């Protein structure tokens, strides 16, 4: 079992929050203008990536979340190499560090209803807003161990990557060394 159903305002890592309203900022913002800044809003489903212990301390004002969607929805706007369903075996095995695959929110769901998290998009959401929205949602899902820990490690691996300017050259077959005679 991957998911626990719960309700209430308590937020933890691995919580799926549906229908969160977030601003969609324009490409440019005129800062020195007396005009109010206008932004569109988007409704997105997210999963909490902030550590549960940090959220319980009540000493931080914001929580980090990432978009979560079904594989089928993601494929509609995905790069061409991810539009073929068979390519998702690479995501499943961790070859796409920026994406993480989770079982669907309903047990026994078809493969297109599995969930994908995009670690390239991390949003900082006020905790008060997140808790209020979670309370108003009613039932929602929370990722269970050991899947929660696997998810957390995938998020950490994505952000701890280090790109080197050059690597160690590949090993090549060494020329055969003849044995000394005698």
VOBAZA-366478 format. One record per residue: x, y, z of N, C-alpha, C in turn. Coordinates in nm, 2 decimals, padded with zeros to 4 digits. Atoms other than C-alpha are relative to their C-alpha. Layout:
! VOBAZA-366478
+--------+--------+--------+--------+--------+--------+--------+--------+--------+
|   n_px |   n_py |   n_pz |  ca_px |  ca_py |  ca_pz |   c_px |   c_py |   c_pz |
+--------+--------+--------+--------+--------+--------+--------+--------+--------+
|      X |      Y |      Z |      X |      Y |      Z |      X |      Y |      Z |
...
+--------+--------+--------+--------+--------+--------+--------+--------+--------+
END
This chain:
! VOBAZA-366478
+--------+--------+--------+--------+--------+--------+--------+--------+--------+
|   n_px |   n_py |   n_pz |  ca_px |  ca_py |  ca_pz |   c_px |   c_py |   c_pz |
+--------+--------+--------+--------+--------+--------+--------+--------+--------+
|  00.08 | -00.12 |  00.00 |  00.00 |  00.00 |  00.00 |  00.09 |  00.13 |  00.00 |
| -00.09 | -00.12 |  00.02 |  00.15 |  00.33 | -00.11 | -00.06 |  00.13 |  00.07 |
|  00.06 | -00.12 | -00.04 | -00.10 |  00.59 |  00.02 | -00.09 | -00.02 |  00.13 |
|  00.09 | -00.01 | -00.12 | -00.28 |  00.67 |  00.35 | -00.10 |  00.11 | -00.03 |
|  00.10 | -00.10 |  00.02 | -00.61 |  00.86 |  00.33 | -00.01 |  00.07 |  00.14 |
|  00.02 | -00.08 | -00.12 | -00.64 |  01.14 |  00.59 | -00.07 |  00.13 | -00.03 |
|  00.05 | -00.13 |  00.02 | -00.79 |  01.47 |  00.65 |  00.04 |  00.09 |  00.12 |
| -00.05 | -00.09 | -00.11 | -00.72 |  01.78 |  00.87 |  00.10 |  00.09 | -00.06 |
| -00.09 | -00.10 |  00.04 | -00.47 |  02.06 |  00.86 |  00.14 | -00.03 |  00.02 |
| -00.14 |  00.03 | -00.02 | -00.16 |  01.88 |  00.96 |  00.07 | -00.04 | -00.13 |
| -00.07 |  00.02 |  00.12 |  00.10 |  01.88 |  00.68 |  00.13 | -00.07 |  00.02 |
| -00.12 |  00.07 | -00.01 |  00.38 |  01.64 |  00.63 |  00.06 | -00.03 | -00.14 |
| -00.06 |  00.03 |  00.12 |  00.63 |  01.54 |  00.36 | -00.08 | -00.12 | -00.06 |
|  00.07 |  00.10 |  00.06 |  00.45 |  01.33 |  00.10 | -00.15 |  00.02 | -00.01 |
|  00.14 | -00.03 |  00.00 |  00.11 |  01.49 |  00.14 | -00.03 |  00.05 | -00.14 |
|  00.05 | -00.05 |  00.13 | -00.08 |  01.54 | -00.19 | -00.11 |  00.11 |  00.03 |
|  00.09 | -00.11 | -00.02 | -00.26 |  01.88 | -00.19 | -00.06 |  00.03 | -00.14 |
|  00.07 | -00.02 |  00.13 | -00.51 |  01.91 | -00.48 | -00.06 |  00.14 | -00.01 |
|  00.07 | -00.13 |  00.03 | -00.63 |  02.23 | -00.64 |  00.05 |  00.12 |  00.07 |
| -00.07 | -00.12 | -00.06 | -00.38 |  02.47 | -00.49 |  00.00 |  00.11 | -00.10 |
|  00.00 | -00.12 |  00.08 | -00.42 |  02.82 | -00.63 |  00.14 |  00.07 |  00.02 |
| -00.13 | -00.07 |  00.00 | -00.08 |  02.97 | -00.72 |  00.01 |  00.10 | -00.10 |
| -00.01 | -00.10 |  00.11 |  00.02 |  03.28 | -00.91 |  00.09 | -00.05 | -00.11 |
| -00.08 |  00.03 |  00.12 |  00.16 |  03.25 | -01.26 |  00.05 |  00.14 | -00.04 |
| -00.05 | -00.13 |  00.02 |  00.39 |  03.55 | -01.29 |  00.03 |  00.03 | -00.14 |
| -00.04 | -00.04 |  00.13 |  00.45 |  03.74 | -01.61 |  00.15 | -00.01 | -00.02 |
| -00.15 |  00.01 |  00.03 |  00.79 |  03.71 | -01.78 |  00.07 |  00.13 |  00.05 |
| -00.06 | -00.12 | -00.05 |  00.86 |  04.07 | -01.68 | -00.09 |  00.07 |  00.09 |
|  00.08 | -00.08 | -00.10 |  00.75 |  04.28 | -01.38 |  00.06 |  00.13 |  00.01 |
| -00.05 | -00.13 | -00.02 |  00.78 |  04.65 | -01.37 |  00.01 |  00.04 |  00.15 |
| -00.02 | -00.02 | -00.14 |  00.92 |  04.70 | -01.02 | -00.02 |  00.15 |  00.04 |
|  00.01 | -00.14 | -00.04 |  00.94 |  05.08 | -01.02 | -00.13 |  00.07 | -00.04 |
|  00.13 | -00.05 |  00.04 |  00.59 |  05.12 | -01.13 | -00.10 |  00.02 |  00.12 |
|  00.10 | -00.02 | -00.10 |  00.31 |  05.26 | -00.92 | -00.13 | -00.09 | -00.02 |
|  00.11 |  00.09 |  00.04 |  00.07 |  05.02 | -01.10 |  00.01 | -00.13 |  00.08 |
|  00.00 |  00.13 | -00.07 | -00.03 |  04.70 | -00.91 |  00.06 | -00.11 | -00.10 |
| -00.05 |  00.12 |  00.08 |  00.14 |  04.38 | -01.03 | -00.11 | -00.09 | -00.02 |
|  00.10 |  00.09 |  00.04 | -00.09 |  04.16 | -01.22 |  00.06 | -00.14 | -00.03 |
| -00.04 |  00.14 |  00.03 | -00.06 |  03.78 | -01.23 | -00.12 | -00.08 | -00.02 |
|  00.10 |  00.10 |  00.01 | -00.27 |  03.50 | -01.35 |  00.01 | -00.10 |  00.11 |
| -00.01 |  00.11 | -00.10 | -00.34 |  03.21 | -01.12 | -00.03 | -00.13 | -00.07 |
|  00.01 |  00.14 |  00.05 | -00.31 |  02.84 | -01.19 | -00.05 | -00.09 |  00.12 |
|  00.04 |  00.10 | -00.10 | -00.48 |  02.55 | -01.01 |  00.09 | -00.12 | -00.02 |
| -00.09 |  00.11 |  00.02 | -00.22 |  02.28 | -00.95 | -00.02 | -00.10 |  00.12 |
| -00.01 |  00.10 | -00.10 | -00.19 |  01.95 | -00.76 |  00.14 | -00.01 |  00.04 |
| -00.14 |  00.01 | -00.05 |  00.13 |  01.93 | -00.55 |  00.02 | -00.11 |  00.10 |
| -00.04 |  00.09 | -00.11 |  00.31 |  01.70 | -00.32 |  00.11 |  00.08 |  00.09 |
| -00.08 | -00.07 | -00.10 |  00.49 |  01.84 | -00.01 |  00.14 | -00.07 |  00.00 |
| -00.13 |  00.06 |  00.00 |  00.87 |  01.79 | -00.03 |  00.08 |  00.05 |  00.12 |
| -00.07 | -00.04 | -00.12 |  00.97 |  01.98 |  00.29 |  00.00 | -00.11 |  00.10 |
| -00.01 |  00.10 | -00.10 |  01.08 |  01.76 |  00.57 | -00.11 |  00.02 |  00.11 |
|  00.11 | -00.01 | -00.09 |  00.80 |  01.67 |  00.81 |  00.05 |  00.06 |  00.13 |
| -00.05 | -00.05 | -00.13 |  01.02 |  01.75 |  01.12 |  00.00 |  00.15 | -00.01 |
|  00.00 | -00.15 |  00.02 |  01.06 |  02.11 |  00.98 | -00.14 |  00.06 |  00.01 |
|  00.14 | -00.05 |  00.00 |  00.69 |  02.15 |  00.93 | -00.06 | -00.01 |  00.14 |
|  00.05 |  00.02 | -00.14 |  00.61 |  02.02 |  01.28 |  00.05 |  00.11 |  00.10 |
| -00.06 | -00.09 | -00.09 |  00.84 |  02.27 |  01.44 | -00.07 |  00.14 |  00.01 |
|  00.07 | -00.12 |  00.01 |  00.62 |  02.56 |  01.33 |  00.09 |  00.12 |  00.01 |
| -00.09 | -00.11 |  00.00 |  00.93 |  02.78 |  01.29 |  00.03 |  00.05 | -00.14 |
| -00.02 | -00.05 |  00.14 |  00.92 |  02.82 |  00.91 | -00.13 |  00.04 | -00.05 |
|  00.13 | -00.07 |  00.05 |  00.67 |  03.03 |  00.72 | -00.04 | -00.07 | -00.13 |
|  00.03 |  00.05 |  00.13 |  00.69 |  02.84 |  00.39 |  00.03 | -00.15 | -00.01 |
| -00.03 |  00.14 |  00.02 |  00.68 |  02.48 |  00.27 |  00.03 | -00.02 | -00.15 |
| -00.04 |  00.03 |  00.14 |  00.84 |  02.34 | -00.05 | -00.09 | -00.11 | -00.05 |
|  00.08 |  00.10 |  00.07 |  00.61 |  02.16 | -00.29 |  00.04 | -00.01 | -00.14 |
| -00.02 |  00.02 |  00.15 |  00.64 |  02.01 | -00.64 | -00.13 | -00.04 | -00.06 |
|  00.12 |  00.04 |  00.07 |  00.37 |  01.96 | -00.90 |  00.00 | -00.15 | -00.01 |
|  00.02 |  00.14 |  00.02 |  00.23 |  01.61 | -00.92 | -00.12 | -00.02 | -00.10 |
|  00.10 |  00.02 |  00.10 |  00.02 |  01.48 | -01.21 |  00.00 | -00.14 | -00.04 |
|  00.00 |  00.14 |  00.05 | -00.08 |  01.16 | -01.38 |  00.10 | -00.01 | -00.11 |
| -00.09 |  00.02 |  00.11 |  00.16 |  01.01 | -01.63 | -00.07 |  00.04 | -00.13 |
|  00.08 | -00.03 |  00.13 | -00.11 |  01.05 | -01.90 | -00.01 |  00.15 | -00.02 |
|  00.01 | -00.14 |  00.02 | -00.15 |  01.42 | -01.83 |  00.14 |  00.06 | -00.03 |
| -00.14 | -00.05 |  00.02 |  00.23 |  01.48 | -01.81 |  00.04 | -00.03 | -00.15 |
| -00.04 |  00.04 |  00.14 |  00.28 |  01.30 | -02.15 | -00.05 |  00.10 | -00.10 |
|  00.06 | -00.10 |  00.09 |  00.06 |  01.56 | -02.32 |  00.09 |  00.11 | -00.03 |
| -00.09 | -00.11 |  00.02 |  00.32 |  01.83 | -02.28 |  00.15 | -00.04 |  00.02 |
| -00.14 |  00.04 | -00.03 |  00.63 |  01.62 | -02.22 |  00.09 |  00.01 | -00.12 |
| -00.09 |  00.00 |  00.12 |  00.94 |  01.63 | -02.44 | -00.03 | -00.13 | -00.08 |
|  00.03 |  00.11 |  00.09 |  00.91 |  01.40 | -02.74 |  00.04 | -00.14 |  00.04 |
| -00.05 |  00.13 | -00.04 |  01.12 |  01.12 | -02.59 | -00.08 | -00.06 |  00.11 |
|  00.09 |  00.05 | -00.11 |  00.86 |  01.09 | -02.30 | -00.14 | -00.02 | -00.05 |
|  00.14 |  00.02 |  00.04 |  00.55 |  01.07 | -02.51 | -00.04 | -00.14 | -00.03 |
|  00.03 |  00.14 |  00.02 |  00.58 |  00.70 | -02.58 |  00.00 | -00.06 |  00.14 |
|  00.02 |  00.06 | -00.13 |  00.46 |  00.50 | -02.28 |  00.11 | -00.09 |  00.04 |
| -00.12 |  00.09 | -00.03 |  00.75 |  00.25 | -02.30 |  00.12 |  00.08 |  00.05 |
| -00.11 | -00.08 | -00.05 |  00.99 |  00.54 | -02.24 | -00.01 |  00.02 |  00.16 |
|  00.02 | -00.02 | -00.14 |  00.85 |  00.56 | -01.89 |  00.06 | -00.10 |  00.09 |
| -00.08 |  00.10 | -00.08 |  01.04 |  00.25 | -01.78 |  00.13 |  00.07 |  00.04 |
| -00.12 | -00.08 | -00.04 |  01.34 |  00.49 | -01.78 | -00.02 |  00.09 |  00.12 |
|  00.04 | -00.08 | -00.11 |  01.16 |  00.72 | -01.54 | -00.02 | -00.09 |  00.12 |
|  00.03 |  00.09 | -00.11 |  01.05 |  00.42 | -01.33 |  00.13 | -00.05 |  00.06 |
| -00.12 |  00.05 | -00.05 |  01.41 |  00.30 | -01.30 |  00.10 |  00.11 |  00.05 |
| -00.08 | -00.11 | -00.06 |  01.55 |  00.65 | -01.20 |  00.09 |  00.06 | -00.10 |
| -00.09 | -00.06 |  00.10 |  01.72 |  00.74 | -01.53 | -00.03 |  00.14 | -00.03 |
|  00.04 | -00.14 |  00.01 |  01.54 |  01.07 | -01.54 |  00.00 |  00.06 |  00.14 |
| -00.01 | -00.04 | -00.14 |  01.66 |  01.23 | -01.22 | -00.10 |  00.11 |  00.04 |
|  00.09 | -00.11 | -00.03 |  01.42 |  01.52 | -01.25 | -00.14 | -00.04 |  00.02 |
|  00.14 |  00.05 | -00.01 |  01.11 |  01.30 | -01.25 |  00.00 | -00.12 |  00.10 |
|  00.01 |  00.11 | -00.09 |  00.99 |  01.06 | -00.99 | -00.14 | -00.06 | -00.02 |
|  00.13 |  00.07 |  00.03 |  00.72 |  00.80 | -01.05 | -00.05 | -00.06 |  00.13 |
|  00.07 |  00.06 | -00.12 |  00.47 |  00.70 | -00.78 | -00.12 | -00.08 | -00.05 |
|  00.13 |  00.07 |  00.03 |  00.18 |  00.45 | -00.78 | -00.11 |  00.10 |  00.00 |
|  00.11 | -00.09 |  00.00 | -00.15 |  00.61 | -00.86 | -00.07 |  00.01 |  00.13 |
|  00.07 | -00.02 | -00.13 | -00.37 |  00.74 | -00.58 | -00.11 | -00.10 |  00.03 |
|  00.10 |  00.10 | -00.02 | -00.63 |  00.47 | -00.64 |  00.07 | -00.14 | -00.03 |
| -00.06 |  00.13 |  00.01 | -00.52 |  00.11 | -00.59 | -00.05 | -00.07 | -00.13 |
|  00.03 |  00.07 |  00.12 | -00.51 | -00.10 | -00.91 | -00.03 |  00.09 | -00.12 |
|  00.03 | -00.09 |  00.11 | -00.52 |  00.20 | -01.14 |  00.08 | -00.03 | -00.12 |
| -00.07 |  00.02 |  00.12 | -00.41 |  00.18 | -01.50 |  00.14 |  00.07 |  00.00 |
| -00.13 | -00.06 |  00.00 | -00.05 |  00.27 | -01.58 |  00.00 |  00.15 | -00.03 |
|  00.00 | -00.15 |  00.03 | -00.14 |  00.61 | -01.73 | -00.05 |  00.08 |  00.12 |
|  00.04 | -00.07 | -00.12 | -00.29 |  00.70 | -01.39 |  00.10 |  00.00 |  00.11 |
| -00.11 | -00.01 | -00.09 |  00.04 |  00.65 | -01.21 |  00.04 |  00.15 |  00.01 |
| -00.03 | -00.14 | -00.03 |  00.17 |  00.98 | -01.06 |  00.15 |  00.03 | -00.03 |
| -00.14 | -00.04 |  00.02 |  00.48 |  01.17 | -01.17 |  00.02 |  00.14 |  00.07 |
| -00.04 | -00.12 | -00.06 |  00.65 |  01.44 | -00.97 |  00.12 |  00.06 | -00.07 |
| -00.10 | -00.07 |  00.08 |  00.86 |  01.70 | -01.15 |  00.08 |  00.09 |  00.10 |
| -00.08 | -00.07 | -00.10 |  01.15 |  01.81 | -00.92 |  00.06 |  00.12 | -00.05 |
| -00.05 | -00.13 |  00.06 |  01.25 |  02.09 | -01.16 | -00.08 |  00.12 |  00.04 |
|  00.09 | -00.11 | -00.04 |  00.96 |  02.29 | -01.04 | -00.02 | -00.01 |  00.15 |
|  00.02 | -00.01 | -00.15 |  00.98 |  02.37 | -00.66 | -00.07 |  00.13 |  00.03 |
|  00.07 | -00.12 | -00.04 |  00.73 |  02.61 | -00.52 |  00.00 |  00.02 |  00.15 |
| -00.01 | -00.04 | -00.14 |  00.75 |  02.79 | -00.19 | -00.14 |  00.06 |  00.04 |
|  00.14 | -00.04 | -00.03 |  00.40 |  02.81 | -00.04 | -00.02 |  00.03 |  00.15 |
|  00.03 | -00.03 | -00.14 |  00.29 |  02.98 |  00.28 | -00.06 | -00.11 |  00.08 |
|  00.05 |  00.12 | -00.07 |  00.23 |  02.71 |  00.54 | -00.14 |  00.02 |  00.05 |
|  00.14 | -00.02 | -00.04 | -00.08 |  02.88 |  00.67 | -00.10 | -00.02 | -00.11 |
|  00.09 |  00.02 |  00.12 | -00.24 |  02.88 |  00.32 | -00.01 | -00.15 | -00.03 |
|  00.00 |  00.15 |  00.03 | -00.13 |  02.51 |  00.27 | -00.09 | -00.07 |  00.10 |
|  00.08 |  00.07 | -00.11 | -00.28 |  02.40 |  00.61 | -00.15 |  00.03 | -00.02 |
|  00.14 | -00.03 |  00.01 | -00.61 |  02.59 |  00.55 | -00.06 | -00.07 | -00.12 |
|  00.05 |  00.07 |  00.12 | -00.64 |  02.44 |  00.20 | -00.02 | -00.15 |  00.02 |
|  00.01 |  00.15 | -00.04 | -00.57 |  02.09 |  00.33 | -00.12 | -00.03 |  00.08 |
|  00.11 |  00.02 | -00.09 | -00.83 |  02.13 |  00.60 | -00.13 |  00.01 | -00.09 |
|  00.12 | -00.02 |  00.08 | -01.09 |  02.25 |  00.34 | -00.02 | -00.11 | -00.10 |
|  00.01 |  00.11 |  00.10 | -01.01 |  01.96 |  00.10 | -00.08 | -00.12 |  00.04 |
|  00.05 |  00.13 | -00.05 | -01.14 |  01.69 |  00.32 |  00.10 | -00.11 | -00.02 |
| -00.09 |  00.11 |  00.01 | -00.99 |  01.35 |  00.24 |  00.11 |  00.03 | -00.10 |
| -00.12 | -00.02 |  00.09 | -00.64 |  01.36 |  00.08 |  00.09 | -00.12 |  00.03 |
| -00.09 |  00.11 | -00.01 | -00.35 |  01.12 |  00.04 |  00.14 |  00.04 |  00.05 |
| -00.14 | -00.02 | -00.05 | -00.01 |  01.09 |  00.22 |  00.07 | -00.13 | -00.04 |
| -00.09 |  00.11 |  00.04 |  00.27 |  00.87 |  00.09 |  00.05 | -00.07 |  00.12 |
| -00.04 |  00.08 | -00.11 |  00.35 |  00.59 |  00.32 |  00.15 | -00.06 | -00.01 |
| -00.13 |  00.06 |  00.00 |  00.69 |  00.44 |  00.42 | -00.01 | -00.14 | -00.06 |
| -00.13 | -00.06 |  00.03 |  00.91 |  00.30 |  00.26 |  00.00 |  00.09 | -00.13 |
|  00.01 | -00.08 |  00.12 |  00.78 |  00.48 | -00.05 |  00.03 |  00.15 |  00.02 |
| -00.03 | -00.13 | -00.04 |  00.80 |  00.81 |  00.13 |  00.15 |  00.03 |  00.01 |
| -00.14 | -00.01 | -00.01 |  01.17 |  00.76 |  00.21 |  00.07 | -00.01 | -00.14 |
| -00.05 |  00.02 |  00.14 |  01.24 |  00.65 | -00.15 | -00.02 |  00.13 | -00.08 |
|  00.03 | -00.13 |  00.06 |  01.07 |  00.97 | -00.27 |  00.09 |  00.11 |  00.05 |
| -00.08 | -00.10 | -00.06 |  01.26 |  01.18 | -00.03 |  00.15 | -00.01 | -00.05 |
| -00.13 |  00.02 |  00.05 |  01.59 |  01.03 | -00.14 |  00.01 |  00.04 | -00.15 |
| -00.01 | -00.04 |  00.14 |  01.51 |  01.09 | -00.51 |  00.00 |  00.15 | -00.01 |
|  00.00 | -00.15 | -00.01 |  01.44 |  01.46 | -00.43 |  00.14 |  00.05 |  00.04 |
| -00.13 | -00.04 | -00.04 |  01.77 |  01.49 | -00.25 |  00.11 | -00.03 | -00.10 |
| -00.09 |  00.03 |  00.10 |  01.96 |  01.31 | -00.52 |  00.00 |  00.10 | -00.12 |
|  00.02 | -00.10 |  00.11 |  01.82 |  01.55 | -00.78 |  00.07 |  00.13 |  00.04 |
| -00.06 | -00.13 | -00.04 |  01.94 |  01.86 | -00.58 |  00.14 | -00.01 |  00.04 |
| -00.14 |  00.00 | -00.04 |  02.27 |  01.73 | -00.47 |  00.10 | -00.03 | -00.11 |
| -00.09 |  00.03 |  00.12 |  02.40 |  01.66 | -00.82 |  00.11 |  00.10 | -00.02 |
| -00.11 | -00.09 |  00.03 |  02.73 |  01.81 | -00.91 |  00.05 | -00.02 | -00.14 |
| -00.05 |  00.01 |  00.14 |  02.83 |  01.88 | -01.27 |  00.14 |  00.03 |  00.00 |
| -00.14 | -00.02 |  00.01 |  03.20 |  01.84 | -01.32 |  00.03 |  00.06 | -00.14 |
| -00.03 | -00.05 |  00.13 |  03.37 |  02.03 | -01.60 |  00.07 | -00.11 | -00.09 |
| -00.06 |  00.12 |  00.07 |  03.55 |  01.71 | -01.70 |  00.00 | -00.12 |  00.10 |
|  00.00 |  00.11 | -00.09 |  03.54 |  01.36 | -01.57 |  00.12 | -00.09 | -00.02 |
| -00.11 |  00.09 |  00.02 |  03.78 |  01.07 | -01.54 | -00.03 | -00.08 | -00.13 |
|  00.02 |  00.07 |  00.12 |  03.83 |  00.91 | -01.88 | -00.04 | -00.14 |  00.02 |
|  00.04 |  00.14 |  00.00 |  03.68 |  00.57 | -01.96 |  00.12 | -00.09 |  00.01 |
| -00.10 |  00.10 |  00.01 |  03.88 |  00.26 | -01.90 | -00.01 | -00.07 | -00.14 |
| -00.01 |  00.06 |  00.13 |  04.00 |  00.10 | -02.22 |  00.08 | -00.13 |  00.03 |
| -00.07 |  00.12 | -00.01 |  04.13 | -00.25 | -02.27 |  00.15 |  00.03 | -00.01 |
| -00.14 | -00.02 |  00.00 |  04.50 | -00.26 | -02.19 |  00.06 | -00.10 | -00.10 |
| -00.07 |  00.09 |  00.09 |  04.74 | -00.41 | -02.44 |  00.05 | -00.12 |  00.07 |
| -00.04 |  00.13 | -00.06 |  04.82 | -00.77 | -02.37 |  00.15 |  00.01 |  00.03 |
| -00.14 |  00.00 | -00.04 |  05.14 | -00.81 | -02.18 |  00.05 | -00.15 | -00.01 |
| -00.05 |  00.14 |  00.02 |  05.35 | -01.12 | -02.28 |  00.07 | -00.04 |  00.13 |
| -00.06 |  00.06 | -00.12 |  05.47 | -01.34 | -02.00 |  00.15 | -00.01 | -00.03 |
| -00.14 |  00.02 |  00.02 |  05.85 | -01.34 | -01.95 |  00.03 | -00.15 | -00.03 |
| -00.04 |  00.14 |  00.04 |  06.02 | -01.64 | -02.11 |  00.10 | -00.05 |  00.09 |
| -00.12 |  00.05 | -00.07 |  06.25 | -01.87 | -01.93 | -00.03 | -00.09 |  00.10 |
+--------+--------+--------+--------+--------+--------+--------+--------+--------+
END
